[in-house]
Amino acid sequence: MLREDNIPVKNCFNFWFNREKRKEFYTTSISLYKTTFNHNKNNKFANILFDNANNDKEIYFSSSTLLEPFEESYGTFLIKFLNANFASFESSYHTFFCFYGFSILSEFDKSIPLLKCYKTENEFIKTYQPIFNRIKPKLKKLQYLIRQCVDYMFNLNNNSVDKNYTPLEKCLSYSIFNNLFKYSTNIEVYYYQQFAHDIYHIASQSITPKIVREYLENGIISLGDSPVFHTLYLSNILYISLFEIATNKNVKIKICKNCGKYFIPLKNTEKYCDIVYCKDEVTCKKIGANNSYSKKRNTIEGIRIYRNNYQRRLMQVKRSNNEEIRITFENWKKLAKEKIKEFNNNIISEKELLEWIKEN
């Protein structure tokens, strides 16, 4: 690939992972129906969001490339499939197909058309809705199979069978019993093909170990990426994604306490997901944090006393022109917030917080 890119990208699906950076990348061909490209400051490449406000009359299409793939958090494809709402064409498009396209459904239906421009929304829906209706039972059956495996692996949704075994041990056991290995037979694997997204900047005729060292240090060449997996089958993508998670001891899947969706936490203590489908959507993590803080304000005595003291001291500052009183208030406020932060991070106990607030 240093000389030529031979991996197909149109009307097919390529994906790969980077465990160290907790990222996954993919190329696909999608119709730009009610979608927008989102450029996250923490990502090098864009990802796709659903945009119901996008009312473009004509529907165009686009294909990502190995040089400009879509970038998402590690494990996102698997998580989105687990959470996808396949009740209707509209809900399935909103929660899954707008991100990944329809070409990955060829194992279920051989009549999926090549991408083209559509003059109207109605023309687009008339093309894909009948296909979805035909394969819907197969999609839901596959989703149920993968959900059962994930629930078993991570003891979710009241499934505590064999809870003393590792996710990998249980994943292998489930896969053997249910023959998930049949979903591994239509995958092409390209090793060491994606050394760099700036790949055409590497002059193959003048390459030296010194240049390679520089490229490794500055990230132009990255050995942290997995091989590139190439397929047209949804089940193949899920099979690889499932075993990628199962073999990574640093990753687990949980259920969000707010919305009930599957998610991959950055820390084991996290209870709320940060899954979003739409532009400007508020995450459960933010909602949960606000709800937890509101609950703590009303139930934790130390925080309740802090709020009362804060209001009393603030009124003193407003009624006085004494600079010393204002400085004392600012210092107290800073220290009190630090103590509350220590309590929220489980560094000090509720009793220790209360004692400090009372003493100060």
C-alpha positions as CSV (number, residue, x, y, z in Angstrom):
1,M,0.0,0.0,0.0
2,L,3.0,2.3,0.3
3,R,2.9,2.3,-3.5
4,E,-0.7,1.6,-4.4
5,D,-4.0,1.4,-2.6
6,N,-5.7,-1.8,-3.7
7,I,-8.4,-2.2,-1.0
8,P,-11.9,-1.6,-2.5
9,V,-13.9,1.2,-0.8
10,K,-17.0,1.8,-2.9
11,N,-20.2,-0.1,-2.1
12,C,-18.4,-2.2,0.6
13,F,-17.2,-1.8,4.2
14,N,-13.6,-1.6,5.6
15,F,-12.9,-1.2,9.3
16,W,-10.0,-1.3,11.8
17,F,-9.2,-0.6,15.4
18,N,-6.6,1.2,17.5
19,R,-6.8,-0.2,21.1
20,E,-4.2,2.2,22.5
21,K,-6.1,5.3,21.3
22,R,-9.5,3.6,21.9
23,K,-10.6,4.4,18.3
24,E,-12.1,2.6,15.4
25,F,-12.2,3.7,11.8
26,Y,-14.3,2.6,8.8
27,T,-15.0,3.3,5.2
28,T,-18.4,3.0,3.6
29,S,-20.7,4.4,1.0
30,I,-23.7,6.2,2.3
31,S,-26.7,8.2,1.0
32,L,-26.6,11.7,2.5
33,Y,-30.2,11.6,3.6
34,K,-30.7,13.6,6.8
35,T,-27.1,13.4,7.8
36,T,-24.3,15.8,8.7
37,F,-20.6,15.3,9.1
38,N,-19.4,16.1,12.6
39,H,-15.8,17.2,13.3
40,N,-14.9,16.5,16.9
41,K,-11.9,18.4,18.1
42,N,-10.6,15.2,19.7
43,N,-10.7,13.3,16.4
44,K,-8.6,13.6,13.3
45,F,-11.5,12.5,11.0
46,A,-15.2,13.2,10.9
47,N,-18.0,11.0,12.1
48,I,-21.7,11.0,11.0
49,L,-24.7,12.3,12.9
50,F,-28.4,12.2,12.1
51,D,-29.8,15.6,11.2
52,N,-33.6,15.7,10.9
53,A,-33.4,19.4,10.1
54,N,-31.5,18.6,6.8
55,N,-34.2,19.1,4.2
56,D,-32.1,19.0,1.1
57,K,-34.5,18.2,-1.8
58,E,-32.0,16.0,-3.7
59,I,-30.2,13.2,-1.9
60,Y,-26.6,12.7,-2.9
61,F,-24.1,10.0,-1.9
62,S,-20.6,9.8,-0.7
63,S,-17.8,7.3,-0.1
64,S,-15.1,7.6,2.5
65,T,-11.6,6.4,1.8
66,L,-8.7,4.8,3.6
67,L,-7.0,8.2,3.6
68,E,-10.1,9.9,5.0
69,P,-12.1,7.3,6.9
70,F,-14.9,7.9,9.5
71,E,-13.6,7.9,13.0
72,E,-15.5,6.8,16.1
73,S,-14.9,5.7,19.7
74,Y,-13.6,2.1,20.2
75,G,-16.4,-0.4,19.9
76,T,-19.0,2.0,18.5
77,F,-20.2,-0.2,15.6
78,L,-21.1,-3.1,18.0
79,I,-22.7,-0.7,20.5
80,K,-24.8,1.0,17.8
81,F,-26.0,-2.4,16.5
82,L,-26.9,-3.6,20.0
83,N,-28.9,-0.4,20.6
84,A,-30.4,-0.1,17.1
85,N,-34.2,0.2,16.9
86,F,-35.3,-2.1,14.1
87,A,-39.0,-1.6,14.7
88,S,-39.4,0.5,11.5
89,F,-37.5,1.7,8.5
90,E,-37.4,5.3,10.0
91,S,-36.1,4.2,13.4
92,S,-33.6,1.8,12.0
93,Y,-32.2,4.5,9.7
94,H,-32.0,7.0,12.5
95,T,-30.2,4.7,14.9
96,F,-28.0,2.6,12.5
97,F,-28.1,2.8,8.7
98,C,-27.5,6.5,8.4
99,F,-24.1,5.9,9.9
100,Y,-23.0,2.8,8.0
101,G,-25.1,2.6,4.8
102,F,-27.0,-0.3,3.3
103,S,-24.3,-2.1,1.4
104,I,-23.5,-4.3,4.5
105,L,-26.9,-6.0,4.1
106,S,-26.0,-7.9,0.9
107,E,-25.9,-11.3,2.8
108,F,-29.7,-10.9,3.5
109,D,-30.8,-9.4,0.2
110,K,-29.0,-9.5,-3.2
111,S,-31.1,-6.7,-4.7
112,I,-29.5,-3.8,-2.8
113,P,-28.9,-1.2,-5.4
114,L,-25.6,0.7,-6.0
115,L,-25.6,4.2,-4.6
116,K,-27.0,7.0,-6.8
117,C,-28.6,10.4,-6.4
118,Y,-32.3,10.6,-5.6
119,K,-34.4,13.5,-6.7
120,T,-36.8,13.3,-3.8
121,E,-37.0,11.9,-0.2
122,N,-39.9,9.7,-1.3
123,E,-37.8,8.1,-4.1
124,F,-35.1,7.3,-1.5
125,I,-37.6,5.7,0.9
126,K,-39.4,3.8,-1.8
127,T,-36.0,2.2,-2.8
128,Y,-34.8,1.1,0.7
129,Q,-38.0,0.6,2.8
130,P,-39.1,-2.6,0.9
131,I,-35.7,-4.0,1.3
132,F,-35.7,-3.3,5.1
133,N,-39.2,-4.8,5.5
134,R,-38.0,-8.1,3.8
135,I,-34.9,-8.5,5.9
136,K,-36.3,-7.1,9.2
137,P,-36.8,-10.5,10.8
138,K,-33.3,-11.6,10.0
139,L,-31.9,-8.3,11.5
140,K,-33.8,-8.7,14.7
141,K,-32.8,-12.3,15.0
142,L,-29.1,-11.4,14.6
143,Q,-29.4,-8.6,17.0
144,Y,-31.0,-10.9,19.6
145,L,-28.2,-13.4,19.1
146,I,-25.5,-10.7,19.7
147,R,-27.3,-9.1,22.6
148,Q,-27.6,-12.5,24.3
149,C,-23.9,-13.0,23.9
150,V,-23.0,-9.6,25.3
151,D,-25.4,-10.0,28.2
152,Y,-23.8,-13.3,29.0
153,M,-20.2,-12.0,28.7
154,F,-20.7,-9.0,31.0
155,N,-23.5,-10.2,33.3
156,L,-26.0,-7.7,32.0
157,N,-29.8,-7.6,32.1
158,N,-30.0,-10.0,35.0
159,N,-27.9,-12.6,33.3
160,S,-25.5,-13.7,36.0
161,V,-24.8,-17.3,34.7
162,D,-21.1,-18.3,34.9
163,K,-20.3,-14.9,36.4
164,N,-16.9,-16.1,37.7
165,Y,-15.5,-16.6,34.2
166,T,-14.0,-14.0,31.9
167,P,-15.8,-12.3,29.1
168,L,-13.5,-14.0,26.6
169,E,-14.1,-17.4,28.1
170,K,-17.8,-16.9,27.9
171,C,-17.7,-15.4,24.4
172,L,-15.9,-18.4,23.1
173,S,-18.3,-20.8,24.9
174,Y,-21.3,-18.9,23.5
175,S,-19.8,-18.8,20.0
176,I,-19.1,-22.5,19.9
177,F,-22.5,-23.4,21.2
178,N,-24.3,-21.1,18.8
179,N,-21.8,-21.5,15.9
180,L,-21.0,-17.8,15.6
181,F,-17.9,-18.8,13.6
182,K,-20.1,-19.2,10.6
183,Y,-20.0,-15.4,10.5
184,S,-16.2,-15.4,9.8
185,T,-16.2,-16.9,6.3
186,N,-16.6,-13.8,4.1
187,I,-13.9,-11.5,5.5
188,E,-10.7,-10.3,3.7
189,V,-7.9,-9.2,6.0
190,Y,-5.2,-6.7,4.9
191,Y,-2.2,-6.7,7.2
192,Y,0.1,-3.7,7.6
193,Q,-1.8,-1.8,4.9
194,Q,-2.7,1.3,6.8
195,F,0.7,2.5,8.1
196,A,-0.4,6.1,7.8
197,H,-3.3,8.2,6.7
198,D,-0.8,10.5,5.1
199,I,0.5,7.5,3.1
200,Y,1.2,9.2,-0.2
201,H,3.8,11.5,1.5
202,I,6.1,8.5,1.9
203,A,8.5,8.2,-1.0
204,S,9.1,4.5,-1.3
205,Q,12.3,4.8,-3.3
206,S,14.1,7.0,-0.7
207,I,12.8,5.4,2.5
208,T,15.5,4.7,5.2
209,P,15.4,3.4,8.8
210,K,16.1,7.0,9.9
211,I,13.0,8.2,8.1
212,V,10.9,5.3,9.4
213,R,12.0,6.2,13.0
214,E,10.9,9.8,12.4
215,Y,7.6,8.7,11.0
216,L,7.0,6.3,13.9
217,E,7.8,9.1,16.4
218,N,5.5,11.7,14.8
219,G,2.7,9.3,14.0
220,I,2.8,9.3,10.2
221,I,3.4,5.6,10.5
222,S,1.3,3.9,13.2
223,L,1.7,0.3,14.2
224,G,-1.1,0.6,16.8
225,D,-3.8,0.0,14.2
226,S,-5.2,-3.5,13.6
227,P,-5.3,-5.1,10.2
228,V,-8.0,-3.7,7.8
229,F,-11.1,-6.0,7.7
230,H,-13.0,-5.9,4.4
231,T,-16.4,-7.3,3.9
232,L,-19.9,-6.8,2.5
233,Y,-21.7,-8.7,5.4
234,L,-23.1,-7.1,8.6
235,S,-22.6,-10.4,10.5
236,N,-18.9,-10.4,9.6
237,I,-18.4,-6.9,11.0
238,L,-20.2,-7.9,14.2
239,Y,-18.2,-11.1,14.6
240,I,-14.9,-9.2,14.4
241,S,-16.2,-6.4,16.6
242,L,-17.4,-8.8,19.2
243,F,-14.1,-10.7,19.5
244,E,-12.2,-7.4,19.4
245,I,-14.0,-6.4,22.6
246,A,-13.8,-9.9,24.1
247,T,-10.0,-10.1,23.7
248,N,-9.4,-6.7,25.2
249,K,-9.2,-7.0,29.0
250,N,-9.3,-3.3,29.5
251,V,-12.8,-2.9,28.0
252,K,-16.2,-3.8,29.3
253,I,-19.8,-3.2,28.3
254,K,-22.4,-1.8,30.7
255,I,-26.0,-0.7,30.6
256,C,-26.7,3.1,31.0
257,K,-28.6,3.9,34.2
258,N,-30.5,6.7,32.5
259,C,-31.5,5.4,29.0
260,G,-30.9,1.6,29.3
261,K,-28.6,1.5,26.3
262,Y,-25.4,-0.6,26.0
263,F,-22.2,1.5,26.3
264,I,-18.5,1.2,26.8
265,P,-17.3,3.2,29.8
266,L,-14.0,4.9,29.9
267,K,-13.9,4.1,33.7
268,N,-15.5,1.2,35.5
269,T,-17.2,3.6,37.8
270,E,-19.2,5.3,35.0
271,K,-23.0,4.7,35.1
272,Y,-24.1,6.9,32.2
273,C,-23.4,6.7,28.5
274,D,-22.4,9.5,26.2
275,I,-24.2,8.1,23.1
276,V,-25.6,10.6,20.7
277,Y,-27.3,10.1,17.4
278,C,-28.2,13.7,16.5
279,K,-26.5,17.1,16.4
280,D,-26.6,19.0,19.7
281,E,-28.1,16.0,21.5
282,V,-27.5,16.0,25.3
283,T,-25.7,12.9,26.6
284,C,-27.0,10.8,29.5
285,K,-23.6,11.4,31.2
286,K,-24.4,15.1,31.4
287,I,-28.0,14.5,32.4
288,G,-26.9,12.0,35.0
289,A,-24.3,14.3,36.4
290,N,-26.9,17.1,36.8
291,N,-29.4,14.8,38.4
292,S,-26.8,13.3,40.8
293,Y,-25.7,16.8,41.8
294,S,-29.3,18.0,42.4
295,K,-29.9,14.9,44.5
296,K,-26.8,15.4,46.5
297,R,-27.6,19.1,47.1
298,N,-30.9,18.0,48.7
299,T,-29.7,14.9,50.6
300,I,-26.1,15.4,51.7
301,E,-26.0,17.5,54.8
302,G,-22.5,18.9,54.2
303,I,-23.5,20.2,50.8
304,R,-26.8,21.6,52.2
305,I,-24.9,23.5,54.9
306,Y,-22.4,24.7,52.3
307,R,-25.2,26.1,50.1
308,N,-26.7,28.0,53.1
309,N,-23.3,29.3,54.2
310,Y,-22.6,30.3,50.6
311,Q,-25.7,32.4,50.3
312,R,-25.2,34.0,53.7
313,R,-21.5,34.9,53.0
314,L,-22.4,36.2,49.5
315,M,-25.0,38.6,50.9
316,Q,-22.3,39.9,53.4
317,V,-20.0,40.6,50.5
318,K,-22.7,42.4,48.5
319,R,-23.7,44.6,51.5
320,S,-20.1,45.5,52.4
321,N,-17.5,47.5,50.6
322,N,-14.8,45.8,52.7
323,E,-12.2,44.2,50.4
324,E,-11.0,41.9,53.1
325,I,-14.5,40.4,53.5
326,R,-14.6,39.7,49.7
327,I,-11.1,38.1,49.7
328,T,-12.1,35.9,52.7
329,F,-15.2,34.8,50.9
330,E,-13.4,33.9,47.7
331,N,-10.8,31.9,49.6
332,W,-13.5,30.0,51.6
333,K,-15.5,29.3,48.4
334,K,-12.4,27.9,46.6
335,L,-11.5,25.6,49.5
336,A,-15.1,24.5,50.0
337,K,-15.5,23.5,46.3
338,E,-12.2,21.6,46.5
339,K,-13.6,19.6,49.5
340,I,-16.9,18.9,47.7
341,K,-14.9,17.7,44.7
342,E,-12.9,15.4,46.9
343,F,-16.2,14.0,48.2
344,N,-17.6,13.5,44.7
345,N,-14.4,11.7,43.8
346,N,-14.6,9.4,46.9
347,I,-11.4,10.9,48.4
348,I,-13.1,11.9,51.6
349,S,-16.2,10.5,53.2
350,E,-19.6,12.3,53.8
351,K,-18.7,12.6,57.5
352,E,-15.4,14.2,56.7
353,L,-17.0,16.7,54.4
354,L,-19.6,17.6,57.0
355,E,-16.9,18.1,59.7
356,W,-14.9,20.4,57.4
357,I,-17.9,22.5,56.4
358,K,-19.0,22.9,60.1
359,E,-15.4,23.8,61.2
360,N,-15.1,26.4,58.4
